[in-house]
Amino acid sequence: MGALFTEVPPIMAITLTPAALERVQRFLQRDPQALGLRFGVERTGCSGWGHVADLARDQREGDTVFEHAGVRIYVDATSLPLVDGTEIDFARQGLGEGFVFRNPNAKAECGCGESFTTQPA
């Protein structure tokens, strides 16, 4: 007889540093249609995956929703295993500034830092 349940790995969380939280809250205040932050990955670069973040205007089927200090973070089912446990920061880097992703699932990055792989280098 087959198993009745499929074991699912526990979900950790997606978290925001105080700097990222402040920046996301600022974006949300400017857009009353936004529900929160949509965070995930897309195929890009030479290593395979790139982080993407944008304002969420809807909750989609299959989304997992995290809440951090009152900000909702929407992650699609395909992205979840690749970004689970990620800490999102916001920092100045050289002359620019932007979001920084500390992803425990990223095993290696391409030389320019645009993309990552979940396979050991």
SEKOLKOL-986516 format. One record per residue (C-alpha): residue number from 1; z, y, x. Coordinates in pm, 1 decimal. Each point is the difference from the previous one (the first is absolute). Last residue first. Example, Ala and Ser with C-alpha at 12.3 -4.5 7.8 and 13.67 -1.06 7.14 Angstrom:
# residues 2
<node><nr>2</nr><pz>714.0</pz><py>-106.0</py><px>1367.0</px></node>
<node><nr>1</nr><pz>66.0</pz><py>-344.0</py><px>-137.0</px></node>
END
This chain:
# residues 121
<node><nr>121</nr><pz>-754.2</pz><py>2468.3</py><px>3068.0</px></node>
<node><nr>120</nr><pz>214.3</pz><py>-158.9</py><px>-271.8</px></node>
<node><nr>119</nr><pz>-164.3</pz><py>2.5</py><px>-345.9</px></node>
<node><nr>118</nr><pz>104.9</pz><py>261.7</py><px>-257.2</px></node>
<node><nr>117</nr><pz>-263.2</pz><py>237.8</py><px>128.1</px></node>
<node><nr>116</nr><pz>4.0</pz><py>377.4</py><px>22.7</px></node>
<node><nr>115</nr><pz>-226.8</pz><py>298.9</py><px>-48.5</px></node>
<node><nr>114</nr><pz>-42.8</pz><py>363.2</py><px>98.8</px></node>
<node><nr>113</nr><pz>224.1</pz><py>-18.5</py><px>309.2</px></node>
<node><nr>112</nr><pz>-277.4</pz><py>106.3</py><px>239.7</px></node>
<node><nr>111</nr><pz>32.8</pz><py>-312.1</py><px>213.4</px></node>
<node><nr>110</nr><pz>16.4</pz><py>-240.8</py><px>-293.6</px></node>
<node><nr>109</nr><pz>342.4</pz><py>-108.9</py><px>-114.4</px></node>
<node><nr>108</nr><pz>185.5</pz><py>-330.4</py><px>37.7</px></node>
<node><nr>107</nr><pz>259.4</pz><py>-204.3</py><px>-191.6</px></node>
<node><nr>106</nr><pz>20.2</pz><py>228.4</py><px>-302.7</px></node>
<node><nr>105</nr><pz>229.1</pz><py>-179.6</py><px>-248.3</px></node>
<node><nr>104</nr><pz>307.1</pz><py>206.8</py><px>96.8</px></node>
<node><nr>103</nr><pz>-182.1</pz><py>315.9</py><px>-113.3</px></node>
<node><nr>102</nr><pz>129.1</pz><py>331.8</py><px>127.3</px></node>
<node><nr>101</nr><pz>-252.2</pz><py>233.1</py><px>-165.6</px></node>
<node><nr>100</nr><pz>-32.9</pz><py>361.8</py><px>111.9</px></node>
<node><nr>99</nr><pz>-109.8</pz><py>264.6</py><px>-249.8</px></node>
<node><nr>98</nr><pz>-149.0</pz><py>319.1</py><px>129.7</px></node>
<node><nr>97</nr><pz>16.4</pz><py>291.1</py><px>236.8</px></node>
<node><nr>96</nr><pz>-243.3</pz><py>153.0</py><px>239.5</px></node>
<node><nr>95</nr><pz>-3.4</pz><py>184.2</py><px>331.6</px></node>
<node><nr>94</nr><pz>165.4</pz><py>-282.4</py><px>192.9</px></node>
<node><nr>93</nr><pz>165.1</pz><py>-229.0</py><px>-249.7</px></node>
<node><nr>92</nr><pz>226.3</pz><py>164.0</py><px>-256.0</px></node>
<node><nr>91</nr><pz>176.9</pz><py>-248.3</py><px>-221.5</px></node>
<node><nr>90</nr><pz>25.4</pz><py>-151.5</py><px>-346.4</px></node>
<node><nr>89</nr><pz>156.6</pz><py>-345.0</py><px>-27.3</px></node>
<node><nr>88</nr><pz>-77.4</pz><py>-307.1</py><px>-210.7</px></node>
<node><nr>87</nr><pz>208.9</pz><py>-310.1</py><px>68.1</px></node>
<node><nr>86</nr><pz>-185.0</pz><py>-323.1</py><px>-69.4</px></node>
<node><nr>85</nr><pz>191.7</pz><py>-309.7</py><px>-114.4</px></node>
<node><nr>84</nr><pz>-289.1</pz><py>-145.1</py><px>-199.0</px></node>
<node><nr>83</nr><pz>-327.3</pz><py>155.0</py><px>117.8</px></node>
<node><nr>82</nr><pz>-227.8</pz><py>-302.7</py><px>49.5</px></node>
<node><nr>81</nr><pz>162.5</pz><py>-222.0</py><px>-264.9</px></node>
<node><nr>80</nr><pz>-24.4</pz><py>285.9</py><px>-252.3</px></node>
<node><nr>79</nr><pz>-358.9</pz><py>109.0</py><px>63.7</px></node>
<node><nr>78</nr><pz>-173.9</pz><py>-256.9</py><px>-220.4</px></node>
<node><nr>77</nr><pz>254.6</pz><py>37.5</py><px>-282.1</px></node>
<node><nr>76</nr><pz>-32.5</pz><py>378.2</py><px>-19.9</px></node>
<node><nr>75</nr><pz>285.3</pz><py>225.4</py><px>116.2</px></node>
<node><nr>74</nr><pz>140.8</pz><py>289.0</py><px>-205.8</px></node>
<node><nr>73</nr><pz>281.0</pz><py>210.2</py><px>152.9</px></node>
<node><nr>72</nr><pz>225.1</pz><py>184.8</py><px>-243.8</px></node>
<node><nr>71</nr><pz>200.7</pz><py>292.9</py><px>131.9</px></node>
<node><nr>70</nr><pz>357.0</pz><py>37.2</py><px>-130.4</px></node>
<node><nr>69</nr><pz>171.1</pz><py>-60.4</py><px>334.0</px></node>
<node><nr>68</nr><pz>-223.5</pz><py>-302.6</py><px>66.4</px></node>
<node><nr>67</nr><pz>-143.7</pz><py>-194.9</py><px>-290.4</px></node>
<node><nr>66</nr><pz>-227.1</pz><py>-296.8</py><px>52.8</px></node>
<node><nr>65</nr><pz>-269.9</pz><py>-99.2</py><px>-246.4</px></node>
<node><nr>64</nr><pz>-199.3</pz><py>-319.8</py><px>41.7</px></node>
<node><nr>63</nr><pz>-346.6</pz><py>38.4</py><px>-145.7</px></node>
<node><nr>62</nr><pz>-172.0</pz><py>-303.1</py><px>-155.8</px></node>
<node><nr>61</nr><pz>-160.5</pz><py>193.4</py><px>-284.4</px></node>
<node><nr>60</nr><pz>-25.0</pz><py>363.4</py><px>95.3</px></node>
<node><nr>59</nr><pz>253.8</pz><py>277.8</py><px>-40.8</px></node>
<node><nr>58</nr><pz>-172.5</pz><py>333.8</py><px>-31.3</px></node>
<node><nr>57</nr><pz>-38.4</pz><py>335.0</py><px>174.7</px></node>
<node><nr>56</nr><pz>125.4</pz><py>-116.9</py><px>336.0</px></node>
<node><nr>55</nr><pz>-24.6</pz><py>260.5</py><px>276.5</px></node>
<node><nr>54</nr><pz>-159.5</pz><py>-125.7</py><px>316.9</px></node>
<node><nr>53</nr><pz>83.2</pz><py>-221.3</py><px>295.7</px></node>
<node><nr>52</nr><pz>-227.2</pz><py>-231.7</py><px>194.9</px></node>
<node><nr>51</nr><pz>92.7</pz><py>-219.9</py><px>296.3</px></node>
<node><nr>50</nr><pz>-286.2</pz><py>-151.8</py><px>198.0</px></node>
<node><nr>49</nr><pz>-84.7</pz><py>-366.9</py><px>39.6</px></node>
<node><nr>48</nr><pz>-248.3</pz><py>-195.8</py><px>212.4</px></node>
<node><nr>47</nr><pz>54.5</pz><py>59.2</py><px>369.6</px></node>
<node><nr>46</nr><pz>-326.9</pz><py>183.7</py><px>71.2</px></node>
<node><nr>45</nr><pz>32.0</pz><py>263.0</py><px>-268.3</px></node>
<node><nr>44</nr><pz>22.4</pz><py>-48.1</py><px>-374.5</px></node>
<node><nr>43</nr><pz>84.6</pz><py>-243.3</py><px>-277.4</px></node>
<node><nr>42</nr><pz>240.6</pz><py>171.0</py><px>-238.2</px></node>
<node><nr>41</nr><pz>377.3</pz><py>10.0</py><px>-17.8</px></node>
<node><nr>40</nr><pz>265.7</pz><py>113.7</py><px>-243.4</px></node>
<node><nr>39</nr><pz>207.4</pz><py>288.2</py><px>-129.9</px></node>
<node><nr>38</nr><pz>-24.4</pz><py>185.7</py><px>-331.5</px></node>
<node><nr>37</nr><pz>267.0</pz><py>272.7</py><px>-12.3</px></node>
<node><nr>36</nr><pz>156.7</pz><py>119.4</py><px>-324.8</px></node>
<node><nr>35</nr><pz>-86.5</pz><py>62.1</py><px>-363.5</px></node>
<node><nr>34</nr><pz>-248.0</pz><py>280.8</py><px>65.3</px></node>
<node><nr>33</nr><pz>-128.1</pz><py>199.3</py><px>-298.1</px></node>
<node><nr>32</nr><pz>235.8</pz><py>294.1</py><px>76.6</px></node>
<node><nr>31</nr><pz>-169.3</pz><py>54.0</py><px>337.6</px></node>
<node><nr>30</nr><pz>158.6</pz><py>269.0</py><px>218.3</px></node>
<node><nr>29</nr><pz>353.3</pz><py>-137.8</py><px>-42.0</px></node>
<node><nr>28</nr><pz>-126.1</pz><py>-345.5</py><px>101.7</px></node>
<node><nr>27</nr><pz>-142.1</pz><py>132.3</py><px>328.1</px></node>
<node><nr>26</nr><pz>333.6</pz><py>167.1</py><px>86.0</px></node>
<node><nr>25</nr><pz>190.8</pz><py>-316.5</py><px>-89.1</px></node>
<node><nr>24</nr><pz>-230.5</pz><py>-194.7</py><px>234.4</px></node>
<node><nr>23</nr><pz>73.2</pz><py>242.9</py><px>284.8</px></node>
<node><nr>22</nr><pz>377.6</pz><py>-5.7</py><px>-51.6</px></node>
<node><nr>21</nr><pz>4.5</pz><py>-379.9</py><px>-19.6</px></node>
<node><nr>20</nr><pz>-210.1</pz><py>-26.0</py><px>315.2</px></node>
<node><nr>19</nr><pz>244.6</pz><py>219.1</py><px>195.0</px></node>
<node><nr>18</nr><pz>305.5</pz><py>-182.0</py><px>-144.5</px></node>
<node><nr>17</nr><pz>-151.7</pz><py>-335.3</py><px>102.8</px></node>
<node><nr>16</nr><pz>-174.1</pz><py>-192.3</py><px>-275.4</px></node>
<node><nr>15</nr><pz>46.4</pz><py>-368.6</py><px>-79.5</px></node>
<node><nr>14</nr><pz>-220.4</pz><py>-287.4</py><px>-117.0</px></node>
<node><nr>13</nr><pz>207.7</pz><py>-302.9</py><px>-81.8</px></node>
<node><nr>12</nr><pz>86.6</pz><py>-357.7</py><px>92.4</px></node>
<node><nr>11</nr><pz>-168.9</pz><py>-237.1</py><px>-243.5</px></node>
<node><nr>10</nr><pz>120.1</pz><py>-357.6</py><px>21.7</px></node>
<node><nr>9</nr><pz>-267.9</pz><py>-260.0</py><px>73.3</px></node>
<node><nr>8</nr><pz>-125.9</pz><py>-170.1</py><px>-315.7</px></node>
<node><nr>7</nr><pz>62.6</pz><py>-368.9</py><px>-53.6</px></node>
<node><nr>6</nr><pz>-227.9</pz><py>-135.2</py><px>-268.1</px></node>
<node><nr>5</nr><pz>186.1</pz><py>-164.6</py><px>-283.5</px></node>
<node><nr>4</nr><pz>-55.6</pz><py>-309.2</py><px>-210.8</px></node>
<node><nr>3</nr><pz>-90.2</pz><py>-221.0</py><px>292.2</px></node>
<node><nr>2</nr><pz>-241.3</pz><py>-278.5</py><px>-79.0</px></node>
<node><nr>1</nr><pz>92.2</pz><py>-345.5</py><px>-135.7</px></node>
END
